[in-house]
Amino acid sequence: MGEATPQPLFNTKKFHWTDAKSKSVTRPEDPYKYLAGFGNEHQSEFIPGALPIGQNSPQLCPYELYAEQITGTSFAATRATSMRNFLYRRRPACVHGKFTKIDDNPSVEASFLNPSLEVHNVPSQLSWSAFKIPDKAGGAVDFTMGIHTLGGSGQPNIREGLAYHIFAINSGMPNKAFVNIDGDFLVVAQEGHLDITTEFGHIYLQPSEICVIQQGVRFKVDLVEQHSPKGARGYIIETWGTKWELPELGPLGGYGLANARDFLFPTADIDTCSTGGWSIISKQGGKYYSTSQNHTPFDVVAWHGNYIPYKYDLTKFVYHNTVSVDHTDPCINTVLTAKSRDIHAPLCDFLIFGPRWDVAEQTFRPPYFHRNCASEFLARIYGPDKVGGRSEVFAPGGASYEASFTPHGNADERTVGAMYADMKAMRVGENQLTFMLESCRSLLFTAWALKDSGHLVAEDIPESIWDTLPDRFGKNEEAMALLKAMGRA
């Protein structure tokens, strides 16, 4: 990769991508070309003529390549849900040695079935300060060993559930590839720039961008040193037995929220520079296995299909909200959704909150006090170090969690101020970007999240915080007079 030239126009604190008035679909640091369109059939060839025409598996492929299929759904899936690809590569992926058990990443967990000694119920709130990027002086920590599980629900073996992880790395993956057999990774970049090599080509990922790498796809994560002097940090949402989709738009019509055209897919880019042997690390049931081969796993010259890693820039999100009265439920900010077996409750919704306008009139503008059936996990990508209230979010790189039906809302001086504020149009979320995961599941948490990480701030909000929410009704003279007249004072 050549050196990228940073451009101040693309400061992550901009209101929206359009503020930069760019004629490119990517930021200036990104050196790669992409295909656009969520859910599309795509095809790409690094060498012209490498894709067979009119069939998938000719007797002899162009340039004597090997045809190899990868399927992300069952063979008999409906046409609308079928996900698969044909890859045309120098050597089939089956050309490798025996898989052997290796030392696990001790802070990765994949089983969240109660009762268990490994994971724990938490009935209220958790908050973590910014997770530490490992010091390079302490040794190399690459993506395979830099993943740390916070919590989850279910198990990959039963194709049902999810896990929330953070990653913190200081090294790339020379001659090493990773493949997650358990499920799909949705990766959120928070600090540092990542050059992700996949079998389908490259994805360049930087803060406020996300990417999805599907189950069974081989990839490697390297640091872009110019923009990652200390390393990189971010979040991973792992889903089992379901795929990320765009939410339905309903009365919004054909456009809005995350538009399909803004999702970008890599183009074929065969690795011709690597030499020597390669290690392939496979995660299955949260355990690590390794095999070796004497050729690069990224030797795909051409491909076609719809089971492809992709990325999305969160600054392209099109916000919608009320233009009259009342606060809109947070689902209006859903970027992607992963369905569960319950058609009325998704396994996970990925939401974002960034700079936008609030114009609601005669309305308590902060989120109303609420108890949701959904659990809520929040993390700040950039912005102020701390925002108060029961839904506490600490510095960028940290996180907070609210269990299902735990009462929460804003519990500080801003609440009273919002009750008597001048109802003018105002900007909210200025200079910040936060994402939230809403799930129909209450999570079970790992010992690493609750103790070993050293970043747990509090298991609950102190009771004293509620002293800022007095009983104002009890001091209202009109209300007390009415109660007295009713014989209830």
DRENDOZA-429282 format. One record per residue: residue in three letters; y, z, x of N, C-alpha, C in turn. Coordinates in steps of 0.1 Angstrom, whole numbers, plus 5000, padded with zeros to 4 digits. Atoms other than C-alpha are relative to their C-alpha. Last residue first. Example, Ala and Ser with C-alpha at 12.3 -4.5 7.8 and 13.67 -1.06 7.14 Angstrom:
% DRENDOZA-429282
ser498950004991498950715137501150084992/ala498850005009495550785123501250005009/
This chain:
% DRENDOZA-429282
ala499349964988514455124461499650145004/arg500950014988511754994437500750045013/gly500749874998513255104404499149995012/met501450025004514154744395499250135002/ala500050035015517854824396498649994995/lys499749875006517254984431500049984985/leu501249925000515554664442500250134993/leu501050065010518454454430498750085000/ala499549975014520954684448499049954990/met500349865003518854664480500550044986/ala501549985002518854284479499750144997/glu500450065013522654274474498550024997/glu499649915011523254524502499649944987/asn499350095009521154334528500450084987/lys498649964999520154594554500949914991/gly499849865003516454594545501450045001/phe500149985015516454214544500350144996/arg498750025005517554214580500150014985/asp500150025015514354374592501449994994/pro499949885009514954324629499749974986/leu500150055014513654034650500050114991/thr498850095002514854114686499949944986/asp498849925003512554424685501249914998/trp499850015015509654164684501250094996/ile499350135002509954124722500349994985/ser498549985000509154504725500749874997/glu499549975014505554434714501550015000/pro499749865002504854274748500650024986/ile498649974999503553914745500250154997/asp499349995013499853894751501550025003/glu500950045010497353824779500650014986/ala500249905010500053814804499049954990/val498849925001500953634836499850114990/leu499949965014497653474846501250105000/his498750055007498353304879500150054986/gly498849924995495853484903501349964993/ser498950094996493353194898501250085005/asp500150054987490453444899501249915005/lys499949914989491353644869500249935013/leu499549875004491653494834500250105012/ala498850005007491553124843500550144998/trp498950054991488953164870501350004993/ala499649894991486853394848501149955009/thr500849974989486653104823500650125008/phe499350024987488153084788499150055012/leu500649904992486553014754500549985015/leu500750014987488752804733499450125005/ser499549894992489452804696499350005013/arg500849904994488652464682500850115006/cys500649935011490552244657499150115006/ser501450025003492552144687499550084989/glu500449935013496252094694498649964998/leu501350045005497152004730499750094988/met500849905008500852024738498749944996/phe501150065009502951834763499350124994/thr501149905002506351944777498949934992/leu501150075006509151724791498850094999/gln501349944999512551864801499049914993/asn500549984987516051754808498750075001/glu499350084990517251794772499550045014/gly501050044990514651924748500649935012/val501049894997517151914720499149955011/arg501150034992520251704715499150125003/met500149954986522551794687498849955007/ala501150074993523751674653500050045014/lys499650124995525951944638498849935007/met501050115002524752214615500549875005/asp499350115006526852504630499149884999/ala499550114991524352774638500849904991/tyr498650015003523953084616500749895008/met499849975014520153114614501449984996/ala500450125007519752944648500250024985/gly499050104998521653224665499849874991/val498949965008519353484650501149895001/thr500450015014516353294664501250034991/arg499750135006518153224697499649994986/glu498650005005518253604705500349864994/asp498949954991514453614710501349984993/ala499849865002511153574691501150055011/asn499049964991510653204685500450154998/gly498850065003507353134668501050055010/his499050024989503953284667501249924995/pro498650025004501253434645500949975012/thr499249904994497753384660501549974996/phe499549905010495853174634500750125007/ser499950035014493952984661500550124992/ala501250015008494653104696500249964986/glu500049925012497953034714498749984992/tyr501150035010497852914750500250104988/ser500249895010500352884778499149964989/ala500550035013500752674810500050124991/gly500749895006501952654846499549964986/gly501349984993502852344866499250124995/pro500850124999506452344854498850025009/ala499550114991507552704851499149884999/phe499449964988506452924821500349875008/val500450104990505952834785500750035013/glu499449994987505853124760499549885009/ser500650124993504953034725500649995014/arg501549974999505953384715499249895006/gly500750015012509553314724498550035001/gly500549885006511353234756499349974986/val499450015013511552914776499450124992/lys500649925010510952944813500849984987/asp501149924996511352754845499450084989/pro499749864995513552484831498850085002/gly499049935008512352124830500250145005/tyr498749974993509451914842500950074990/ile500150094988505751864833501350015008/arg498850074997505652174811499849915012/ala499750004986502352294797501249915002/leu498750074996501352394762500150015015/phe499949994985497952474747501249925004/glu499050074994497752534709500150035015/ser499649934988494752634688501149915007/ala500250064987494652474654500450105011/cys501450004997494252674622499749945013/asn500750135001497952744626498450025001/arg501449974996499853064619499249874997/his501250065006503552994616498850065006/phe501149914996507153104622498749954993/tyr500249885008509352804617498850085004/pro501350005008509852574646500050134992/pro501249974992513552594657498749994991/arg500550124991515952414634498950035009/phe500349924988516352664605499349915010/thr501449984995517652404581500050095012/gln500449885008520752334560498650055004/glu498949935006520951994578499450124991/ala500349935013518451844602501150084995/val498950025009520051624629499850074986/asp500449915011517951704660501249994990/trp498949955009518151424686499450094989/arg499850085012515651374714501150074992/pro498650005005514751494749500149914988/gly499050044990511051554753501350004994/phe498749965004508151714734501049985011/ile498949974990504751564738501350044993/leu498650015005501551574718500950025011/phe499149994988497851514727501449974995/asp498950095000495651584697500850035012/cys498849984992492151724701501149904998/leu500449924989488951754683501250045008/pro500350064987490651624652499550105010/ala499549924989490451814619499649935013/his498749945003489951644585500750085011/ile499050115001487251404595501350064997/asp499349965012485151694608501149904999/arg500950035011482851534634500650044986/ser501249925000485751534658499149964989/lys500649955013488351274665498850095003/ala501550014998490351244698499450064987/thr500949915007494051174692498649975003/leu501450045001496751014714499250114992/val500250124992500551034715498649944998/thr501350034994501151284687500049865008/asn499950034986504751384682498749975007/ile499250125000504751384644500249955014/cys500850124999501851624647500849875000/pro500050054986504451894655499149875001/asp501249944993505151954618499949935013/thr501350085002508651844608498950065008/his500750034987511452104606498749934997/asp501349944996513352104573499449955013/val500249864999516251894559498550035005/ser499449935011517651544561499850155002/val498650044999516951304591500750074988/thr499250005012513551454598501549965002/asn499849875005511751344629500850004987/his499650005014510451044648500150154995/tyr500049885008510251004686500449974985/val498950015010509350674702499950114991/phe500449955013507350744734501249994991/lys499950115009508350524764499750044985/thr498650025003509150834786500249884990/leu499649925011505450924783501549984996/asp498849934996504450634805500550084988/tyr498950015010500850534796501250085006/lys498949904998497850454817501149984990/tyr498750045004494450284812501050115003/pro499049894998490850294823501449944997/ile499250014988488750014807500950125002/tyr500349874995486049984781500650015014/asn499049915005487449684763499850145004/gly500549905010485749384779501150094995/his499450025014486049144808499450104991/trp500649925011485549184846500649954987/ala499650045013486149004879499450094989/val499150114998485849064917500649964986/val499950085012484349414914501049895002/asp500350144995483549554949500049914988/phe498950075006484949904943500049865004/pro500250015014481750094950501049924992/thr499049955009482150014987499649994985/his499050105004479049945007501050074990/asn499350054988476550155027501049894996/gln500350155000475450374998500949955012/ser499350074990475150754994499649854999/thr500850114994474250974965500849935010/ser499450104991475651304954498949905004/tyr501150074993475151554926500749895008/tyr499750124991477651804912498749955006/lys500749994987477052034882500349875008/gly499249924991479452054852499550025014/gly500149875005476751924829500850105008/gln500950005012476651614850499850144996/lys499949875007479451544876499149994987/ser500250015014478451264900500150144994/ile500249875005479751234936500049994984/ile499750005014479250894952499750144994/ser500649905008479450904990500449984985/trp499249935011480250595009499150104994/gly500749955012479050455042500950074990/gly500849884999481050255067499450044987/thr501250014992483950015062499250135000/ser500849884997486649985036498849965008/cys499549934988489149695037499150115005/thr500650074988487749445013500350075013/asp499749934987488249644981499349935011/ile501149974992488349404951500450075014/asp499549994986491349414929498950055009/ala501150004990490749334892500649995014/thr500650134997493749414871499050015011/pro500050054986494549764858499449855000/phe501450004995495349844821500049935014/leu500250104989498749944807498650025006/phe501149954992499550114774499649895010/asp499649934988503050014763498950075008/arg499650094989501949744739500450075013/ala501250064993500049984717500449925012/asn500350145004503250174708498949955008/ala500450084988503250554713499549864995/leu500849914992505250704684499649935013/gly499549864998506550414664499050085007/tyr499549964986505550074651500550144999/gly500750064989503649914622500350055014/gly500250154999504650124593499349965012/leu499250054989505950484595500049855001/pro498750055005504450544560500949955011/gly499749975014500950584576501349934996/leu498549995002501150564614500450024986/glu499550085011497550644622501550024998/pro500049945013497050814656500449894990/leu498649985005496250604687499950064986/glu499550115008492750674699501450024997/trp498649995004491050884725500449874993/lys499150084992487250864725501450024995/thr498950075008484651104713500949935009/gly500550055013481351264724501049934992/trp501450035001482751494750499749944987/thr500650005013486451524759498649955000/glu501350075000488051634791499450014986/ile500749975013491751714792498749925000/ile501150095004492951714828499550054987/tyr500949955010496251864841498949904996/gly499950055014498451814871498950074991/arg500549915010499151884907500149944987/ala499750045014499751684939499350104991/gly501250035008500051734976500349964986/lys500849885001502751894997498749984994/pro500049934987504451575009499150125000/ser500949885002503551384977499850085013/his499549935011506151104973499150134997/gln498650005000505750945007500650084988/glu499449894992502151065009501650004999/val499050084994500850864980500950095008/leu498649965001497851074975500949895006/asp499349984987494450934968501450034998/val498649965001492150964938500650035013/lys499549914990488850784936501550024999/phe498650014996487050614907500250105012/arg499849954986483650534892501549995004/val499250094992483550484854500250075014/gly500950094993480650674836500849905010/gln501349964995482850844811499249895007/gln501149975009486250704807498850045007/ile501150054993489350744829498750034992/val501349975005492450794808499049935008/cys501050115000495950794824498650064994/ile501349955002499150994819499049885002/glu501050105004502650944831498650074998/ser499750045013505351214832499349874996/pro499749915010504851264869500749944988/gln499049914995503350974888500550094988/leu499649895010500250764884501050095006/tyr499149924993499450424901500650104990/ile499049945009496350274886500950095008/his499249884997494250034907500950054988/gly498850024993491449794898500850135002/phe499350115007488549774874501349975007/glu500850124999486049974895500849884994/thr501250015009488750234898499249875002/thr500850134999491250324925498850024990/ile501349985005493850594916499349865001/asp500550145000496950604937498550014997/leu501450034998498550934928499749855000/his500450135004502151054931498649975004/gly500750104991503051414933499749874994/glu499350004987503751684907499249915010/gln498949915001502851684870500950015013/ala499449984987500451394865501250104998/val498549995001498451424833500650045013/val499349944988494851304835501550004998/leu498650045002492751234803500850085011/phe498949934994489151244816501349944995/asp498850074996486351114795501050105005/gly499150055011482851274792501249935006/asp499849915011479951434810500849944989/ile501150045009478851154834500250084987/asn500249895010482151194853499049954990/val500350055013482050964884499650124991/phe500349905010483751034917499649934987/ala499750045014484050804947499550114991/lys500749925010484150894984500549964987/asn501450055002484950675014499250104991/pro500550114992488250865020498549984999/met501550005000489051084990499549885009/gly500650125007492751184992498550015001/ser500650114992494051525003499549894990/asn499250034988496251814992499549885008/ile500750064988494951874957501049985011/ala499149984989495652084926499449965013/phe500450044986493952004894501150025009/ile498950044992494152184860499449945013/his500049974985491352184835501449985005/tyr498750014994490952194797499950045014/ala499749904990487452134783501449975005/leu498950044991486251954752500250115010/gly499149894994483551954726501049945009/glu499149945009480551764712500850105007/arg499050105003478151534729501050054990/ile500150035014475351794728501049904995/asn501450045003474951784766499749974985/pro500250154999478651774770498649964997/gln500850034988479052134757499849855001/gly501150095001481152304730499349985014/ser500849985011484652454735498949904999/gly500550115007486952484765499250044988/gly500849975012488752684790499549884993/leu499349885007490752704822499150044988/thr500149995015488552484844500750124995/his500249865004489752424880500050004985/ile500049985015489652074896499650144997/gly498749955004490652054933500150024985/met500049864998487052014946501350074995/thr501349945005486451664933500050155001/phe500149995014490151574936498750064995/asp499850135007490451644973499750034985/val500549985013491051974991500249884992/ala499850105010491451945028499450034987/gly501150105001491752255049500249904989/gly501349945004493752575049498849914999/ala500549934989496652425068498750074997/lys500850094992497052175040499450075012/asp499450034988498152455017499149915009/pro500649944988496552434983500749955013/ile500650114993498852344954499550055013/lys499650034986499452664935499349885005/phe501250004992499352684897500349955014/ala500350134994502752754881498850015010/ser499050054992502653074861499549875007/trp500250014986500053124835501349955007/ser498950074993500353244799499750005015/leu500149994985497653354775501249925005/gln499350094991498053434738499750025014/ser498550025002495953584710500649905010/pro499550025014492253624703501549974999/val498649944999490853554738500649984987/asn499150015011487053494739501450065003/his499549885007485353474773500949964988/val498850035007483253234793500450114990/glu499150084992480653294820501349974994/leu499449924990478653574805501149935008/ser500150044987477953364774500750105009/pro499449914990477453424737499749955014/asn500149865001478853174728498650044995/leu500849965011478552814739499950155000/phe499249905008481252694762499350034987/ser500749945011479252514789500950104993/ala500350105010481052274812499350054988/glu500949955011482752484838499849904990/val500250105011484452384871498950064990/ser499149985011485652664893500049904989/pro500349875007482652684916501050034988/asn498649945000482952314925499950134992/asp499150035011479252264930501450045003/asp499249895004477352244962501049974989/ile499249954990475051944962500850124995/lys499249895004472051834942500950045012/thr500449874996470651494953501050114996/phe499049895003470951154939499450135003/lys500549915010468650904957501250114998/gly501149924997470250614976499750104989/his499649884994472350334964498850095002/val500350014986472249974952500550135006/cys501349934998472250054914499650005015/ala499749854998476049974913498650075003/pro500149915012475149604917500250155004/arg501349935001476449424948499950094988/arg500750054988479349174952498650065000/arg499849934987480549234917499249955011/tyr500650104991481049074883500450055014/leu499350004987481749344857499249905008/phe500950074990480849304820500950005013/asn499550094990482449564798498949935007/arg500950054990481749774767500749915009/met499250004988483249974738499049965011/ser500850044988481949914702501049995012/thr500149884991484150104676499249975013/ala498649934999485449814655499950115010/arg499150094992482249604660501350075003/thr499350105008480149894647500949925010/ala498749965006478050074673500649894992/ala499950045014474449934677501350054994/phe500150155002474549924715500249964986/ser501450055002475750284717500049854997/thr500549965012479250344731498649954998/gly499549875003480850334765499650054986/thr499749985014478750044778500550144998/ile499849865002478749914814500450024985/gln499449955012477249574820500250155001/glu500549865003476549424854500850044988/ala499449965013476749054865499450144997/tyr501049945009476048994902500750044987/leu499849865003478248754922498950054991/glu501349934998476948424936500250154998/tyr499949954987480548274938498850105003/pro499150064990480248214901500150085013/cys498649975003477248384885500949925010/leu499449984987473748224888501550014997/gln501149994990471448254858500650025014/pro500650134996474548324838498950025009/ser500949984989475148674823499349865004/asn499849884992478148704801499250005012/gln501249914999478448364785500350115009/gly500950035011481148104774498750095000/ile499550055012482948094808498949984989/pro500850115007481848304837500749964987/leu500649965014484648504853499249884995/ala501149904998485048434891499450044987/gly501450055003486948114885498950105001/pro500150105011490148224901498649944999/ile500250144995489548514925499949914988/phe499349994987490748864915500149865006/glu500850054989489648804879500950005012/ser499250014988490848994848499049945011/gln500850064989489849014812500849985012/his499350054988491049224783499049935009/glu500950054990489849294748500849945011/asn500250144999492549504732498749975008/gly501150055009492449864721499749855001/phe501149905003495849954736499049934991/gly500550005013497849654749498850094997/ala499449915010499149554783499349994987/leu500150065012497549414815500450104989/tyr500849945011498749554847499949904989/lys499950085012500149454881499050054990/tyr501150075006500449714909500449924988/pro500150134993503149834934499049914992/asp501450065003504350124913499949865005/glu501049954990507350294930498649934998/pro499950074987509850084910499050045010/arg498949944992508650214876500049935014/thr500449884992506449994855501250045008/val500749905009506949754825499750125008/ser501449984996509649564845499450104991/lys500750125005512949434832498550005004/ser500950074991514549774835499449884994/lys499850145001517449894815499249925009/ala500050064987517050244829500349854999/asp498849974993518050404796500149935013/thr499050105002515250214779501350035007/trp500250114990512650444794501149904999/his501050095004514050734773500049895011/phe500349985014516251044777498849914996/lys499450095009516151044815499650024986/lys499249935010514951354832500849914991/thr500849965012512251164850500750074990/asn500149855000514850994872499250044988/phe501349955007514050624869499850155002/leu499950045014517650494876498850064992/pro499549895009517550694908500149964986/gln498850045007515250434924500550114991/pro499649925012512750534950501349954994/thr498649964999511750244974500450084987/ala499250025012507950224976501450055003/glu499249895004506250185010500849964988/gly498750004993503549925012500850124995/met498850005008500050005000501250005009/
